[in-house]
Amino acid sequence: MALWYDCGNGWVKSRGLARCNLGVDAYLCCPGPSLAEVDTSALKGPGRMVFAVTTAYPAVRPDVWVGTDVPECYDRRVWAEPFIKVARGNYGGRRCQGRPLREFPNVFFADIENAPFCEILDRRAHDVRFVWNRNTFTTALHLVLWMGGRRIFLVGCDFGGKRDYHDDRELSEDQRAANQHLMANLVNDLRGLTPAAKERGIGIISCTPDSPINEFLPFVPLVKALVLSESQAPDRQAPILHATDAERCQWRGDPPEERGVLVGFDAACEWLVPWWFDNFHKHNTLPVAFADFGMSEAMRGWCGDRGRMVDVTDVPVARACFRKPFAILRAPFKEVLSLEPDCEVRGSVRPLLESCRGSGVALAPAAKGRSVAAEATDGWFAMCTPDTTMWDAGIIAVNHGHSFVTDWAAEALAREQEYKGDNEALARVIAQGGYEVSRMPPSLAFNRYRGPDNGSAVFHWTGTRGKVILKERLDAKPTDAGPTLATTHPVQWASQPSEDLGVMVPVCRGQEDLVPWWWHAYARRNQWPVVFADFGMDSETRRWCEARGRITPHGAPNGIDGWFRKPFALLQSPFRRTVWCDLDCEVRENVARVASVGGNRLAIGRDWSYPVRLRERLSFGGPYWCGGCLVVTQGDPLVLEWAEAVLEKHKAFRGDQEILSALLGEKPSDAVAEIPLEILRSRQEGEADGVVIVHWSGPGGKGAIRRAWSAIQAGVCRDMRSAFHRDWTHVKPISDRGVVAGFDEGQEWLLDWWWSNYSTHNDLPVLFVDLGMSAAAREWCAERGLLAKAPAADCYGWFKKPLALLESPFRQAIWLDADCEVRGGLTQLFEFCADDGIGMTVDRGTPRSFRDAMPPEALIYNSGVIAFNHGDPVIPQWASMTMALRSDRPGDARYGQPGDQETLALTLCRYVQGRVCDIPMDLVRLRLSDGDGPALVMHWTGPDGKQRIRDAMDRSPVYEAAG
C-alpha cells in the first residue's frame, strides 16, 4: 500500500516521504483560471515545497506533481521531468508515447480508493491507501498531509469562474457541468474539513482571489504568503565557510564535566583575572576554564594552576572578543556559563546556569530598551533590523551543542570587520536565526549600561568607563607592557627619536604567516631599521622578529583592540620619521621615496576603492584615507588627536582609518600630504611601474599573498607582480575579425545550441578557448573553429575569462559567453570597439550586495559580450587583477572579488577613462534586468536563464553527440 516505484528489479514500497512535519510550507497549485495571473517563477524558493495538480504543469514547475488520469491528459514532458510525480497505482504499465511510465524518473504509483473526504486527516501511516473519490485534488491534498504539511496554501483553486482553466483549453457543456458539480462538492468537503484540521494544528489558507473557499478559509495574497514562508528559512545572508573554517565552528566532542564557568581574555585584560577569580571563589565551587585569547606566558601558568585551559589562539580573527564563541564551543562543560573578566561575581552563579535549561540559552539585555534603533549612529547597524534586541555578550549561559553558538562563530569568522564588537554579531545571529532566548532576571545579571549597580549576583562593568571604575577600586595596573587607560595617563609620545628614519609594521594573530613574505619583499630594497609592533604575536613569531628588528608593545589602553591600536603603536616609534606599513603592504622600492613626501607633515594615500556599503555607514562624506601605509613625524599633534579620537569614538566606527578620515575631514586641505598613486596604491587600483608600496588590502589581498608566497618560495616567480602578470598570447594578431568563446565541462551541453544560433547568422571565424572541456568537446570545437588550450590557472571558470580574451588571434574580436543566444549578424558590434574603444553593456541586474562592495565610481559592466581590440592594455590589467584578487570562494565577496565583472569594473576605473562604448539593449539584452525581447544577442544569465535554454533545446547535449 501507499507509494510504489519500480527499481528495475521489481516493485518497491516507498517509506521515505511520510512525515509528521514537512518542515516547510506546502503550496498546492491547481489549474484554475487565476493561475494565469500568478508569477509562477516566484513559487520556487526556500521555505516551501510546491505541489502541482494535473495541468497546472508546465505553468508550474513543482517539487511534487500529482496526476491520477491517463498520460494523455497531461503535457507529455511531465513524465521526463526530474521532480517527483505521483500517478494512479495501477498505471505502472501505462505508456507515454510507447515508454512505460514506470521507466521515467521519480515516478511513484499511489494506492488509491474512494472513501470519506475527512479521512485524509486520519490516514497518515506509512502503509495507507490515499483517498481519491475520482478527483486528483483530493489525492493531492491527502498526499500533502501525509508528507507532513502543517501550513498549506492553495493557489489556482478557483473552484469555478467564467473560464474553465488557466490556459486556452475549453470544455464542452456536458464536461463543464460535470466539472462544476465536482468543484461544488470539493468546496463543501473543504468546508467540513477545515475545523478538524485546525484542531490538529493544520492550517489551510487560500491564496486564490475570489474563490468560494474564501468564505471559510483565511485569504492571504500569494506575495505575502511567499514572504511568510521564506522568513522561516535559514538566514540567506549567513556566511558560507570553507570546510576548514566551518570545522572551527563546531562543538568539540562530549564534555567531561556537567557544568562550569568559562572566562576568556588576552594580555590586555589579564590584570582583571585575579580579582575576578577571587570574587568567583568567594561564592562558588564550580570548575573554571580559562580561555586563552592571547594571554602572557606568566598568566597561562597562573590559570593552569587554577583550572582547565582552553586554547583559541589558533582562530584567525583580529580582535580578542571575537574568540569568545570559539571558546564556548571548546568548553569542557555540558552547561557553560561564559563570563567576561570585568564581571563582578557577588553570589552563586548556579541560578544563571539553570536559567538556560528551557530554551538552551539564557542572556541578559545589553541595556534598557537597547535596540538597533538606539544605535542608529553606529557603523554596524546596517547588518541588523531596526528592532533587533541587543544582548550582553559578557554573560551567557548555554547548553553544549546549541546551534546558535555555531552560527555566532561562523558570523565572527566571516564578518568580523563588519561589526564593532562581538555582541552585535551575537544580536544579529539570535534575531536572524529566530532563536528562543531565556532572559536572565536583573537580580541575577545586570550591567552598567542598564543602570546603576543593583546588587545583582553578577554585575558587568561594561565599557571603558567600567574598567576605569575597577582600576580606581583596585589600584591595579595591567600585567602586560601596555599603558593604563588614557583617562589616568594622557596620550603622549613615548620618547625622543633615536634614529632618523625607520619602518613600523604590526603583527597580530592570524596574520603571522605573512611576516616572512613582508620581510622578503622589504629586505630586497631596504636596510632601514624595522620595529615590529606586537598586536598579539605568538612566541615563535616574536623570536623570528627579534632576529631581524626590534619589538615594541602596541601601546594601546585596555579595551582598545585590533587596528584601533595603530595610532598608539605609532606613539611608541623610536624614529624621527616613521613609515608605517600594514603587514599586507608589499614594499617594492626604497621606502625613502615615500618618507620624502610632505616634508614633516603626515603623508597618507587615498583609499580610492572604499566600497559603497561602508561609505553609507559613515557620518561624513569623505575623502577616505588609507591607514595601511602612512608617514608620520615624531611629535606630530595629528597622531595624538587620532589616538584621542580612537579612545572617544572607537565604538562608533568600523576601524582606525575611518576615525582618521573623519578627523582629517575637519582639517584644512594642506594639513596632510597626499601620497600619489605613482608611489603608493592598493592592488585594486591596478599595476604600474615605479610603485614603491602596493597595499594588498582585504581578504582577497591576503589570499593573493598566500598563493604567491608559495610560488615565490618555490622559485616559480620572483615577486607578486610576476606571480599574477598576464599578457597577450600573440604578439601580433594573425587574422582581422573573429569571435572568442570559452567553455568548460559543465557548459559543454550548451555548445551545440550556441553554435547552431551563431552559425545561422554568422560566418566569422571562432576561437574556442578550452576552460576545462572534455576531450570529445575539444575535438568537436576543433572541427568548427580554432582551439586554444586552457589558460594555466587554478581557479573557477569565470575567473579565466580575461585569460581567454588574451588568447585572441584577431585584430578585433567579440567575446561571447556560453549562455549567449546569437539572433543576428554580429558585424555591427565591431563599431563599438572602433577608435581604440571597448564595447560592453552595463550590467543592470548586478546584485545589490556586489555593487555595494565596490567604490561608487566603479560601474559594473556585463562581461558576457565584449567587443575589443587586440593589444588593448585593459585586458592584461583585467586578467592580472582577476588572478590576484579573485575570491577563493567564488561568488562570495567576503573573500575577495566575487567574479570577473567586479575586477573588470575596477580595471575600467583606472585604465579606460572614457573609452568604453555602451552597447544598447536592442543589441545586447540581459535576462535578469531586461527580460526577453528583441535583441541581436540575448544573454540568458543565471540558473533560470540556463533553464530557459534547456526548455528551448530539442536535441541531445553536445558532449553526447560529440562522443
Buried (B, 14 or more C-beta within 10 A) or exposed (E): BBBBBBEEEEEEEBEEBBEEEBEBBBBBBBBBBBBBEBEBEEBBEEBBBBBBBBBBBBBBBBBBBBBBBBBEEBBEEBBEBEBBBBBBBEBBEBBBEEEBBBEBEBBBBBBBEEBEBEEBBBBBEBEBBBBBBEBBBBBBBBBBBBBBBBBBBBBBBBBBBEBBBBBEEEBEEEEEEEBBEBBEBBBEBBBEBBEEBEEEEBBBBBBBEEBBBBEBBEBBEBEEBBEBBBEBEEBEEBBEBEEEBBEBBBBEEEBEBEBBBBBBBBBBBBBBBBBBBEBBEEBBEBBBBBBBBBBBEEBBEBBEEEBBBBBBBEBBBBBBBBBBBBBBBBBBBBBBBBBBBBBBBBBBBBBBBBBBEEBBBBBBBBBEEBBBEBBEEBBBBBBBEEEBBBBBBBBBBBBBBBEBBBBBBBBBBBBBBBBBBBBBBBBBBBBBBEBEBBBBBBEBBBBBBBEEEEEBBBBBBBBBBBBBBBBEEEEBEBBBBBBBBBBEEEBEBBEEBEBEBBBBBBBBBBBBBBBBBBBBBBEEBBEBBBBBBBBBBBEEBBEBBEEBBBBBBBBBBBBBBBBBBBBBBBBBBBBBBBBBBBBBBBBBBBBBBBBBBBEBBBBBBBBBBBBBBBBEBBEBEBBBBBBBBBBBBBEBEBBBBBBBBBBEBBBBBBBBBBBBBBBBBEEEEEEBBBBEBEBBBBBBBBBBEEBBBBBBBBBBBBBBBEBBBEBBEEEEBEBBBEBBBBEBBBEEBEBEBBBBBBBBBEBBBBBBBBBBBBBEEBEBBBBBBBBBBBEBBBEBBEEBBBBBEBBEBEBBBBBBBBBBBBBBBBBBBBBBBBBBBBBBEBEEBBBBBEEEBBBBBBBEBBBEEBBBBBBEEBBBBBBBBBBBBBBBEBBBBBBBBBBBBBBBBBEBBBBBBBBBBBBBBBBBBBBBEEBBBEBEBEBBBBBBBBEEEEBBBBBBBBEEBBEBBEEEBEEEBBBEEBE
